[in-house]
Amino acid sequence: MARRTSFLLAAVLLLGAAKYPPATDVLRAAMNAPQHISYVGEVQVLRIGDERSNAAIYRIEHLAPNLTRRWYLAPRDLYGDSIISRGDTTYSIDVKREQVVVSHDDDIDDQVAEDDNFGVLMANYAAVYAPDETFDGRPVHVVLLNNRYTGQTTMRVRIDSATNLVLERQQYAANGSLIAQTRVEQLRYTGSIPTGIFALPKGLRRITGTTRSTPSDNVTRVVAEAGFKAASPKYLPEGFTPTAADIISIKGVPTLHLLYSDGIRTVSLFQNDKDTAVDLSRYHINAATVGQEPARYVEDGPTTLLAWSDGGRHYALVGDLALSELEKIGASVLP
């Protein structure tokens, strides 16, 4: 979910040099840019894992302030599918199945970050400017985000110096290997985008996707309202802190979602007390252990999903962390 929210925040931190504006001004400008800048382009998304990597390419048309269409060119099984966003509602159009899945407050790789994580990000990462570059013919600022605990560069971001739009971001693992990259090419700024392209195709059946309440930063209150005795981890990696919580419906089952973040990386803990477990049928399933409980895990690019049950509750941890870290977090989950 919200692991993608802090990516774009990384693009607009303190620039330090006198020729750049103050940090807060740059941050606000970057967060607000899509609200008043319209553009078209091609987005390439690459996510790299040990067992599985995936890539996607889509055309994007964004009409400020809040209309966006993403039309997939690759991979082949997604070709012709699209996602239309109107504010915080997204319509995922599956032309082969002749259906559209409607979701609220969905997360997209290229969306603007929320300012809720700014304080967490500043506490855990230092922004250092690399020399300015040219990206796809445009002058860009290059920002490195270095983890304050390890000194490792976790993210490199290239920002259009004229508009503050993020043109490329690269995320690195602790050993320095590239694990994710998103880049915008063939970019053209224009307000001449017909509103008709944001209309939904006719004749498709509508399906309600994941529904959720508005995420709250009052984690304690949301946990208390979960409707069952919820659990929280007693251990989190250095720098991680609870940032949001909400109740979502997965296949009709109310599920508590707790989000933890260090400003760039995120870990989501899902839990419910019904006799239902996460569906891993699309993936190669591996065995693991959480405390004394047998568990299963799958990898999708750099993201690992770890699922287990304690007999009364079902849990799933999702994050761009090593399996050993997720197992340690899971073993500390206690009601």
C-alpha positions in Angstrom: 0.0 0.0 0.0 1.4 3.1 1.3 5.2 2.0 0.8 5.0 4.1 -2.5 3.8 7.4 -0.6 7.3 8.4 0.6 9.1 7.9 -2.7 8.2 11.2 -4.1 8.8 13.0 -0.8 12.5 12.0 -1.2 12.6 14.2 -4.3 12.1 17.5 -2.4 14.2 17.6 0.7 16.6 20.2 1.9 18.8 21.3 -1.0 21.4 23.0 1.0 23.1 25.1 -1.7 22.3 28.8 -1.7 21.0 28.7 -5.3 18.2 26.5 -4.3 15.0 27.5 -2.4 14.4 26.5 1.2 13.5 22.9 1.9 9.9 23.5 2.9 9.2 25.6 -0.2 10.6 22.9 -2.5 8.7 20.2 -0.7 5.4 22.0 -1.0 6.0 22.9 -4.6 6.7 19.3 -5.6 3.7 17.9 -3.7 1.4 20.5 -5.3 2.9 20.4 -8.8 0.4 17.8 -10.3 -2.4 20.0 -9.0 -1.5 22.7 -11.5 0.7 21.1 -14.1 -0.7 19.0 -16.9 1.5 16.6 -18.9 1.7 13.5 -21.0 4.5 11.0 -21.1 5.6 7.4 -20.9 6.4 5.8 -17.5 8.7 2.8 -17.0 8.5 0.9 -13.7 11.0 -1.8 -12.8 11.1 -3.8 -9.6 13.9 -6.3 -9.0 13.9 -9.2 -6.7 16.0 -12.3 -6.1 13.3 -14.8 -7.2 11.2 -12.6 -9.4 11.4 -9.2 -11.1 8.7 -7.4 -13.0 8.4 -4.4 -15.3 5.6 -2.3 -16.7 5.4 0.5 -19.3 2.4 2.8 -19.6 1.4 6.0 -21.3 0.2 8.7 -18.8 -2.0 11.6 -19.4 -2.5 13.9 -16.4 -4.9 16.8 -16.5 -4.5 19.1 -13.5 -5.7 19.0 -10.8 -6.8 15.4 -10.4 -7.6 13.5 -13.7 -5.1 10.8 -14.7 -5.2 8.0 -17.2 -2.5 5.3 -17.4 -2.7 3.1 -20.5 -0.5 -0.1 -20.4 1.9 -0.9 -23.2 3.7 -3.8 -21.4 3.7 -6.5 -20.1 1.8 -8.3 -22.8 -1.0 -9.5 -20.5 -1.7 -5.9 -19.4 -1.6 -4.4 -22.9 -4.6 -2.3 -23.6 -5.7 -2.2 -19.9 -5.8 1.1 -18.2 -6.3 2.9 -14.9 -8.3 6.1 -14.7 -7.9 8.2 -11.6 -10.4 10.8 -10.5 -9.2 12.3 -7.3 -8.8 9.4 -4.8 -11.0 7.0 -6.8 -9.4 4.7 -9.3 -11.0 2.6 -12.1 -8.9 -0.3 -13.2 -10.2 -1.3 -16.6 -9.6 -4.9 -17.7 -10.6 -5.1 -21.3 -10.1 -8.8 -21.6 -12.5 -9.6 -18.7 -14.8 -6.7 -19.7 -14.8 -5.3 -16.2 -13.8 -2.3 -14.2 -12.6 -2.5 -10.6 -13.5 0.5 -8.5 -11.2 1.4 -5.6 -10.8 4.3 -3.3 -7.7 5.9 -2.0 -5.6 3.5 -4.2 -1.8 3.9 -4.5 -0.1 4.4 -7.9 3.7 4.4 -8.4 3.8 7.9 -9.8 1.4 9.7 -7.5 2.4 12.6 -5.2 3.5 11.7 -1.7 1.6 12.6 1.4 3.1 15.2 3.7 2.4 12.9 6.7 5.7 11.2 6.4 7.9 14.3 6.1 8.9 14.4 9.7 9.7 10.6 9.7 11.7 11.0 6.5 13.7 13.9 7.8 14.4 12.0 11.1 15.8 9.0 9.2 17.4 10.3 6.0 19.8 13.0 5.1 19.4 14.7 1.7 22.7 15.3 -0.2 22.8 16.9 -3.6 24.8 15.2 -6.4 25.8 17.3 -9.4 22.9 18.5 -11.6 22.3 16.5 -14.7 20.3 16.4 -17.9 17.6 13.8 -18.0 15.7 13.1 -21.3 16.8 16.5 -22.5 15.7 18.4 -19.3 17.9 19.9 -16.6 17.3 18.1 -13.4 18.4 18.3 -9.7 19.8 15.0 -8.4 19.1 14.2 -4.7 20.6 11.3 -2.7 18.8 10.1 0.4 21.2 8.6 2.8 20.1 6.5 5.8 21.2 8.3 9.0 21.8 4.9 10.8 23.8 3.1 8.1 25.1 5.9 5.9 23.9 4.0 2.9 22.2 5.7 -0.1 18.7 4.4 -0.2 17.3 6.5 -3.0 18.5 8.7 -5.9 15.9 11.1 -7.3 16.0 13.3 -10.5 13.7 16.3 -10.4 12.8 18.6 -13.3 14.4 21.8 -12.1 11.7 23.9 -13.9 8.6 22.2 -12.7 9.6 20.1 -9.6 8.1 17.0 -11.2 10.0 13.8 -10.4 11.4 12.3 -13.6 13.2 9.4 -12.1 13.7 7.7 -8.8 15.9 4.7 -8.0 15.7 2.8 -4.7 18.6 0.7 -3.4 18.9 -2.3 -1.0 21.3 -2.2 2.0 24.0 -3.8 -0.1 23.7 -1.0 -2.8 21.9 -3.1 -5.4 19.1 -1.5 -7.4 15.7 -2.8 -6.3 13.2 -0.4 -7.9 13.2 2.3 -10.6 10.5 4.5 -12.0 11.2 6.9 -14.8 9.2 9.3 -17.0 10.3 9.8 -20.6 8.9 11.5 -23.7 7.5 14.1 -21.3 5.4 16.9 -22.7 3.8 19.6 -20.7 0.4 20.5 -22.1 -3.1 21.4 -20.9 -4.6 20.4 -24.2 -5.8 17.0 -23.1 -9.4 16.1 -24.0 -11.5 15.3 -21.0 -13.1 12.5 -22.9 -10.1 10.2 -22.5 -11.0 10.1 -18.7 -14.4 8.6 -19.4 -15.1 5.0 -18.6 -15.8 2.6 -21.4 -19.4 1.6 -21.7 -20.7 -1.9 -21.3 -18.2 -3.1 -18.7 -19.5 -4.6 -15.4 -18.3 -2.8 -12.3 -16.7 -4.6 -9.4 -16.0 -3.1 -6.0 -12.3 -3.5 -5.2 -10.6 -2.9 -1.9 -12.6 -0.4 0.1 -11.2 1.4 3.0 -11.8 4.2 5.5 -9.6 7.2 5.4 -6.3 6.3 6.9 -5.8 7.8 10.4 -2.6 8.7 12.2 -4.4 7.8 15.4 -3.3 4.2 15.3 -4.4 3.5 18.9 -8.0 4.5 18.1 -8.2 2.5 14.9 -6.8 -0.6 16.7 -9.4 -0.2 19.4 -12.2 -0.1 16.8 -11.0 -3.2 14.9 -13.8 -5.3 16.4 -11.4 -8.0 17.7 -8.4 -8.1 20.0 -5.8 -6.8 17.6 -2.0 -7.2 17.9 1.0 -4.9 17.2 4.7 -5.7 16.8 7.0 -5.1 19.7 10.0 -5.0 17.3 10.5 -2.7 14.3 13.7 -2.0 12.3 15.6 1.1 13.4 13.9 4.2 12.3 10.5 2.6 11.6 7.4 4.1 13.4 3.6 3.6 13.1 2.3 6.2 10.7 -1.3 5.2 9.8 -4.0 2.7 10.3 -7.3 1.9 8.7 -9.9 -0.9 8.3 -10.2 -2.3 4.8 -12.5 -4.9 3.4 -10.8 -7.9 1.7 -13.3 -10.3 0.1 -15.9 -8.9 2.5 -13.8 -9.6 5.6 -13.0 -6.5 7.7 -9.2 -6.4 8.0 -7.1 -4.1 10.2 -4.1 -2.5 8.3 -1.3 -1.0 10.3 1.4 0.9 8.3 4.9 1.5 9.6 7.5 3.6 7.8 11.0 5.1 8.1 10.1 7.7 5.5 11.0 5.7 2.4 10.6 2.0 3.2 7.3 0.8 4.6 5.9 -2.4 6.2 2.2 -3.2 6.3 0.7 -5.5 8.9 -2.7 -6.9 7.9 -4.8 -9.0 10.4 -8.3 -10.3 10.9 -10.0 -12.9 13.1 -12.0 -14.7 10.5 -11.3 -18.1 9.1 -9.7 -16.7 5.9 -6.1 -16.5 4.9 -4.3 -14.5 2.2 -4.5 -15.9 -1.3 -1.0 -16.8 -2.5 -2.1 -19.1 -5.4 -0.5 -16.8 -8.1 3.0 -17.1 -6.6 5.7 -19.6 -5.9 5.2 -20.3 -2.1 8.1 -20.8 0.2 8.1 -22.1 3.8 9.1 -19.9 6.7 8.7 -19.7 10.5 7.3 -16.9 12.6 8.1 -17.6 16.2 6.8 -21.1 16.7 4.2 -20.9 14.0 4.6 -22.3 10.4 4.4 -19.5 7.8 4.5 -19.0 4.1 6.1 -16.3 2.1 6.3 -15.1 -1.5 8.4 -12.6 -3.3 7.2 -10.1 -6.0 10.1 -8.1 -7.1 11.8 -6.6 -4.0 8.5 -6.9 -2.0 8.1 -9.9 0.3 4.8 -11.1 1.7 4.9 -13.2 4.9 1.7 -14.9 6.1 0.9 -17.0 9.2 -1.8 -17.7 11.7 -1.8 -18.1 15.5 -5.0 -20.1 15.4 -7.3 -17.2 16.3 -6.0 -14.4 14.0 -4.6 -14.4 10.5 -1.6 -12.1 9.7 0.3 -10.9 6.7 3.4 -8.7 6.6 4.3 -6.9 3.4 7.4 -4.8 2.8 10.6 -4.2 0.9 12.7 -5.8 3.7 14.7 -9.0 4.0 12.7 -12.1 5.0 14.7 -12.3 8.2 13.6 -8.9 9.2 9.9 -9.7 8.5 10.2 -12.9 10.5 11.6 -11.0 13.4 8.8 -8.4 13.2 6.2 -11.2 13.0 7.6 -13.0 16.0 7.1 -9.9 18.0 3.5 -9.5 17.1 1.5 -9.9 20.3 -2.0 -8.9 21.3 
